[in-house]
């Protein structure tokens, strides 16, 4: 719980732009020696079949390697951002700013996809 929240409602937009800028570095990652090494080691052989959360073995491993490739501060920022979607980040920050109570619930989307 509490994963993926923004610092404050007033910083939600700025944090979104920072996540987008870091995510844009994935183009550079795909040209990097780290990704080339992963290809040499067989990453392309991982399953690309989507699971319940729409990720695959391949996409999860690419994301793991991308995060490991990032500078430490950016990696920690991106890891701390996981959990809520962009609109949910702003919605939760607005609730907190207004002082409204809410209950955090972990949702497993795969239950809805059956």
C-alpha positions in Angstrom: 0.0 0.0 0.0 0.9 3.7 -0.4 2.9 2.8 -3.5 2.7 5.2 -6.5 1.5 8.3 -4.7 2.8 11.7 -5.7 4.4 13.9 -3.1 1.5 16.4 -3.1 -1.3 17.6 -5.4 0.8 20.6 -6.4 3.6 18.4 -7.6 1.5 15.9 -9.5 2.1 17.5 -12.9 5.8 18.0 -12.4 6.2 14.4 -11.2 4.3 13.2 -14.3 6.6 15.1 -16.6 9.6 13.7 -14.8 8.3 10.1 -15.2 7.7 10.8 -18.9 11.2 12.2 -19.4 12.8 9.2 -17.7 10.6 6.8 -19.6 11.7 8.5 -22.9 15.2 7.3 -22.1 14.1 3.8 -22.9 15.0 4.6 -26.6 18.6 5.1 -25.4 18.4 2.0 -23.4 17.5 -0.1 -26.5 20.7 1.2 -28.1 22.8 0.5 -25.0 25.4 -2.2 -24.4 23.2 -3.5 -21.5 20.3 -4.2 -23.8 22.7 -5.7 -26.5 24.1 -8.0 -23.8 20.6 -9.0 -22.8 19.8 -9.9 -26.5 23.0 -11.9 -26.7 21.9 -13.8 -23.6 18.5 -14.6 -25.1 16.0 -12.1 -23.8 14.2 -12.3 -27.2 13.4 -15.9 -26.3 11.2 -14.9 -23.4 7.5 -15.2 -23.8 5.8 -12.1 -25.2 2.3 -13.6 -24.5 0.4 -11.1 -22.3 -0.6 -12.2 -18.8 -3.6 -10.9 -16.9 -2.0 -7.6 -16.2 -1.1 -7.2 -19.9 2.7 -7.6 -19.2 4.7 -10.5 -20.5 7.9 -12.3 -19.4 9.7 -10.2 -22.0 8.2 -6.8 -21.1 8.8 -7.4 -17.4 12.5 -8.3 -18.0 13.0 -5.3 -20.3 11.5 -3.0 -17.6 13.7 -4.6 -14.9 16.8 -4.1 -17.1 15.8 -0.6 -18.0 15.4 0.3 -14.3 18.8 -1.2 -13.5 20.4 0.8 -16.3 19.1 4.1 -15.0 21.1 6.3 -12.6 20.2 5.4 -9.0 18.1 8.5 -8.3 16.0 8.0 -11.4 15.6 4.3 -10.7 14.4 5.0 -7.2 11.9 7.7 -8.4 10.5 5.3 -11.0 10.2 2.4 -8.6 8.4 4.6 -6.0 6.0 5.7 -8.8 4.8 2.2 -9.5 1.3 1.3 -8.2 -1.2 3.9 -9.2 -2.0 5.2 -12.7 -1.4 8.8 -13.5 -4.9 10.0 -13.0 -5.1 8.0 -9.7 -2.0 9.7 -8.5 -3.7 13.1 -8.9 -7.0 11.9 -7.5 -5.4 10.5 -4.3 -3.3 13.7 -3.9 -6.5 15.8 -4.2 -8.3 13.7 -1.6 -5.4 14.1 0.7 -5.2 17.8 0.1 -8.9 18.2 0.9 -8.5 16.0 4.0 -11.0 13.4 2.7 -10.6 10.0 4.2 -10.2 7.0 1.8 -9.3 3.4 2.1 -6.4 1.9 0.1 -7.2 -1.4 -1.5 -4.9 -3.6 -3.5 -6.7 -4.8 -6.6 -5.7 -7.8 -8.7 -7.1 -7.0 -12.1 -6.6 -10.6 -13.3 -9.7 -11.6 -11.2 -11.8 -9.3 -13.5 -10.3 -10.7 -16.7 -11.5 -14.3 -16.1 
